[in-house]
Amino acid sequence: MNILVLGSGGREHTIAWKLSQSRKVTRVFIAPGNAGTMLVGDNVNISPEDFGAIKKFVVENDIGMVFPGPEVPLVKGIRDFFESDSEIKDVPVIGPDSRGASLEGSKDFAKEFMVKYGIPTASYGSFTGDEIDEAAGFLRSMSPPYVLKADGLAAGKGVIIISDYDEAVNELKSMFAGKFGSAGDRVVIEEFLSGIELSVFVITDGKDYKILPEAKDYKRIGEGDTGLNTGGMGAVSPVPFATAEFLDKVDEKIVKPTLFGLMKEKIDYRGFIFIGLMNCDGEPTVIEYNVRMGDPEAEVVIPRIESDLFDLFEGVAEGNLKERTLEISDKIVTTVMLVSGGYPGVYEKGKHISGIDSVEGSIAFHAGTRYEGGNVVTSGGRVIALSTYAKTMDDALSGSFRNAGIIDFEGKYYRKDIGFDLK
């Protein structure tokens, strides 16, 4: 079967890399892809949000399955688009429809869902711009720090944590005034949770599910988890404190109620569910849902899957995931992200990248690269993730850091303390 992967980041390179290993897959196409995906499939110059062009390509190239990597096409309804078109309705899209994608597309929807189905989460209030006085009053009733979340998609930048009340009110006003565009028309104010974060990933066919390896990623740009939030500077899987007992609690208190709630709401959810958690004194509490694999978590979770990823996708599409095999490596995988100078603020693109061919013992998953004039150059803030397998976390990190030093481009930066809080 030919399969089309939508997206251009490290997550999509990782997914395409794994799918290309399946004996059931004939060709992997990636739209638009990057310089790394060219090594495992065929890049296609189509935007993941151009549904008309995607349909045309699917029809003309005998595509049997579509996998949207990022959240935007899912929230915009790519599965709904396929299912409503007689020409392509039988081509499965591995991901939720637009209603299911609201778990990520609307923080307010997700919080209401969690409360309705008894899923542990932080207490919250939800407000629009004409409710600024009520929102300020709600803030006053809480203890700092204050967590402000733009309701809609804000490219991973819509969460603000502030300790000062007056600053929080001013931030609220700027969010309502359009700081994050229409994503901030509604703002969710949450109780701050104290603990350590991790992410749990589920794949489901709408009835049955399988839990994938958990991971911990590092969002802050600076070492010691300081500075601005990014899309992710590195990740580790498995997570040492995620014991069997803790993960059983996640399954019983979060995963099962989530799937029950989706079925109760008559949402035909087929695809990944990313559950962002806080470990609060041994109790899992949900911070957020995402409706796709994380990035850079995919770069440590997918390499630990020893079984056929396409076979799992086929189980999702055919509704028989329960019959499919999921085999997980007991090795540890770490990834370290090389980023452009200035990221997550203003950064330059088009910087020549050297040393990729000299990487040994790690897999270089491309995130923001392109092929130009015979060279690989930077094309994004996050550039390359270096993923390494080992028997211990220290050995895996050593491999990722060693290769992070080999690859070079002007302005290169990476955190040298990934995993620091797990040792």
PELINSUL-V576533 format. One record per residue. N is the residue number from 0. OMEGA is omega as a letter, one per 30 degrees, with the letter a starting at -180 (999 if undefined). NEAR is the number of other C-alpha atoms within 8 Angstrom. D_LAST is the distance of its C-alpha to the last C-alpha in whole Angstrom. Layout:
BEGIN
n/omega/near/d_last
N/OMEGA/NEAR/D_LAST
N/OMEGA/NEAR/D_LAST
END
This chain:
BEGIN
n/omega/near/d_last
0/l/9/43
1/a/13/43
2/a/14/40
3/l/13/39
4/a/14/36
5/l/16/36
6/a/14/34
7/a/13/33
8/l/11/29
9/l/16/26
10/a/15/26
11/l/15/30
12/a/16/29
13/l/13/26
14/a/10/29
15/l/14/32
16/a/10/30
17/a/12/29
18/a/12/33
19/l/11/34
20/a/8/33
21/l/10/35
22/a/5/39
23/a/7/40
24/l/13/40
25/l/8/42
26/l/10/41
27/l/15/38
28/a/12/40
29/a/17/37
30/f/15/39
31/l/13/38
32/l/17/35
33/a/16/34
34/l/11/34
35/a/11/32
36/l/16/33
37/a/10/36
38/a/6/35
39/a/10/35
40/a/12/37
41/l/10/40
42/l/12/40
43/a/9/42
44/l/7/43
45/l/9/43
46/l/9/41
47/a/12/39
48/l/7/41
49/a/8/45
50/l/9/45
51/l/6/49
52/l/8/48
53/l/10/45
54/a/10/48
55/a/8/50
56/a/9/48
57/a/12/47
58/a/10/51
59/a/7/52
60/l/7/49
61/l/7/49
62/a/14/45
63/a/10/44
64/l/12/41
65/l/13/39
66/l/11/36
67/l/14/35
68/a/11/31
69/a/9/32
70/a/12/32
71/l/8/36
72/l/11/38
73/l/16/37
74/l/14/38
75/l/8/41
76/a/10/42
77/l/13/42
78/l/12/42
79/a/9/45
80/a/9/47
81/a/12/46
82/a/10/47
83/a/7/50
84/a/8/52
85/a/6/54
86/a/6/53
87/a/11/50
88/a/10/49
89/l/6/48
90/a/10/45
91/l/9/42
92/a/12/40
93/a/13/36
94/a/14/35
95/l/14/37
96/a/14/40
97/l/13/40
98/l/9/40
99/a/12/37
100/l/13/36
101/l/11/36
102/l/13/33
103/a/15/31
104/l/10/35
105/l/11/35
106/l/14/33
107/l/9/36
108/a/9/37
109/a/13/33
110/l/10/33
111/l/8/36
112/a/9/35
113/l/12/32
114/a/10/35
115/a/7/37
116/l/9/35
117/a/7/33
118/a/13/30
119/l/11/28
120/l/10/27
121/l/11/28
122/a/6/31
123/l/9/33
124/a/9/36
125/a/10/38
126/l/11/40
127/a/10/43
128/l/10/44
129/l/4/47
130/a/8/45
131/l/11/44
132/l/6/45
133/l/8/44
134/l/12/40
135/l/9/40
136/l/8/41
137/l/9/38
138/a/12/36
139/a/8/38
140/a/6/37
141/l/8/33
142/l/8/31
143/f/9/29
144/a/9/27
145/l/17/29
146/l/12/28
147/a/12/31
148/l/12/31
149/a/17/34
150/a/14/35
151/l/12/36
152/a/12/34
153/l/9/33
154/l/5/31
155/a/8/27
156/a/8/29
157/l/11/30
158/a/9/28
159/l/8/28
160/a/8/26
161/a/11/28
162/a/9/29
163/a/9/32
164/a/11/35
165/l/6/38
166/l/9/35
167/l/11/34
168/l/10/38
169/l/8/39
170/l/8/36
171/a/11/37
172/a/10/41
173/l/9/39
174/l/13/38
175/a/13/41
176/l/8/43
177/l/10/41
178/l/8/38
179/a/10/37
180/a/7/40
181/l/7/41
182/a/11/38
183/l/16/38
184/l/13/41
185/a/13/39
186/l/15/36
187/l/14/34
188/a/13/33
189/l/12/30
190/l/11/28
191/l/9/25
192/l/7/22
193/a/6/19
194/l/8/16
195/a/7/13
196/l/9/15
197/a/13/15
198/l/12/18
199/a/13/20
200/a/13/23
201/l/13/26
202/a/13/29
203/l/15/33
204/l/16/36
205/l/12/37
206/a/8/38
207/a/9/35
208/l/11/31
209/l/9/28
210/l/8/25
211/l/9/23
212/l/11/19
213/l/13/17
214/l/15/15
215/l/13/13
216/a/13/15
217/a/10/15
218/a/11/18
219/a/13/18
220/a/13/20
221/l/9/18
222/a/9/15
223/a/6/13
224/l/9/15
225/l/8/18
226/a/7/22
227/l/8/24
228/l/10/23
229/l/12/23
230/l/9/23
231/a/13/20
232/l/17/18
233/a/16/15
234/a/18/14
235/l/17/12
236/g/13/13
237/a/11/13
238/a/11/10
239/a/6/9
240/l/5/10
241/a/10/13
242/l/7/15
243/l/6/19
244/l/7/20
245/a/11/18
246/l/9/20
247/l/8/23
248/l/11/23
249/a/10/23
250/a/9/25
251/a/9/28
252/a/10/28
253/a/12/27
254/a/10/28
255/l/9/31
256/l/12/32
257/l/11/32
258/l/10/34
259/a/8/36
260/l/10/37
261/l/12/37
262/l/11/40
263/l/7/41
264/a/6/42
265/l/6/43
266/a/9/41
267/a/10/41
268/l/12/37
269/a/13/36
270/a/14/33
271/l/12/29
272/l/13/28
273/a/14/25
274/l/13/23
275/a/13/21
276/l/13/20
277/l/14/18
278/a/12/16
279/a/11/19
280/l/5/18
281/l/6/18
282/l/8/21
283/l/12/21
284/a/12/23
285/l/14/24
286/a/10/24
287/l/10/26
288/l/12/27
289/a/13/28
290/l/16/30
291/l/12/29
292/l/13/25
293/l/9/23
294/g/10/22
295/a/17/20
296/l/15/19
297/a/13/22
298/l/16/21
299/a/16/18
300/a/14/19
301/l/10/23
302/l/10/22
303/l/13/20
304/a/12/24
305/l/9/26
306/a/8/29
307/l/12/32
308/l/10/31
309/l/10/34
310/l/9/35
311/l/12/33
312/l/10/35
313/l/9/38
314/l/14/37
315/a/16/37
316/a/12/40
317/l/8/42
318/l/9/40
319/a/11/40
320/a/14/36
321/a/8/36
322/a/6/37
323/a/9/35
324/l/6/32
325/l/10/28
326/a/7/26
327/l/9/23
328/l/7/21
329/l/5/18
330/l/9/16
331/l/14/13
332/l/17/15
333/l/17/13
334/l/16/16
335/a/17/16
336/l/15/20
337/a/13/22
338/l/12/24
339/l/17/28
340/a/11/28
341/l/9/29
342/g/11/27
343/l/10/27
344/a/5/30
345/l/6/33
346/l/10/33
347/l/8/35
348/l/9/35
349/l/7/37
350/a/9/35
351/a/10/35
352/l/12/32
353/l/9/32
354/a/9/30
355/a/9/29
356/a/5/31
357/a/7/29
358/l/12/26
359/l/6/25
360/l/7/22
361/l/12/21
362/l/10/23
363/l/10/24
364/a/13/25
365/l/15/28
366/l/15/27
367/l/15/30
368/l/15/32
369/l/10/36
370/a/10/38
371/l/7/41
372/l/4/43
373/a/5/42
374/l/8/38
375/a/12/35
376/l/13/35
377/l/14/33
378/a/10/34
379/l/10/31
380/l/11/28
381/a/12/25
382/a/15/27
383/l/14/25
384/a/17/21
385/a/15/20
386/a/15/18
387/l/14/17
388/l/11/17
389/l/10/15
390/l/8/15
391/l/8/11
392/a/11/9
393/l/6/9
394/l/9/12
395/l/15/13
396/l/14/11
397/l/8/14
398/l/11/16
399/a/15/16
400/a/10/16
401/a/8/19
402/l/12/21
403/l/11/20
404/a/7/22
405/l/10/25
406/a/12/26
407/l/9/28
408/a/9/30
409/l/8/32
410/a/7/29
411/l/10/26
412/l/8/23
413/l/10/19
414/a/12/16
415/a/6/14
416/l/7/11
417/a/12/10
418/a/9/7
419/a/7/6
420/a/4/6
421/a/7/4
422/999/4/0
END
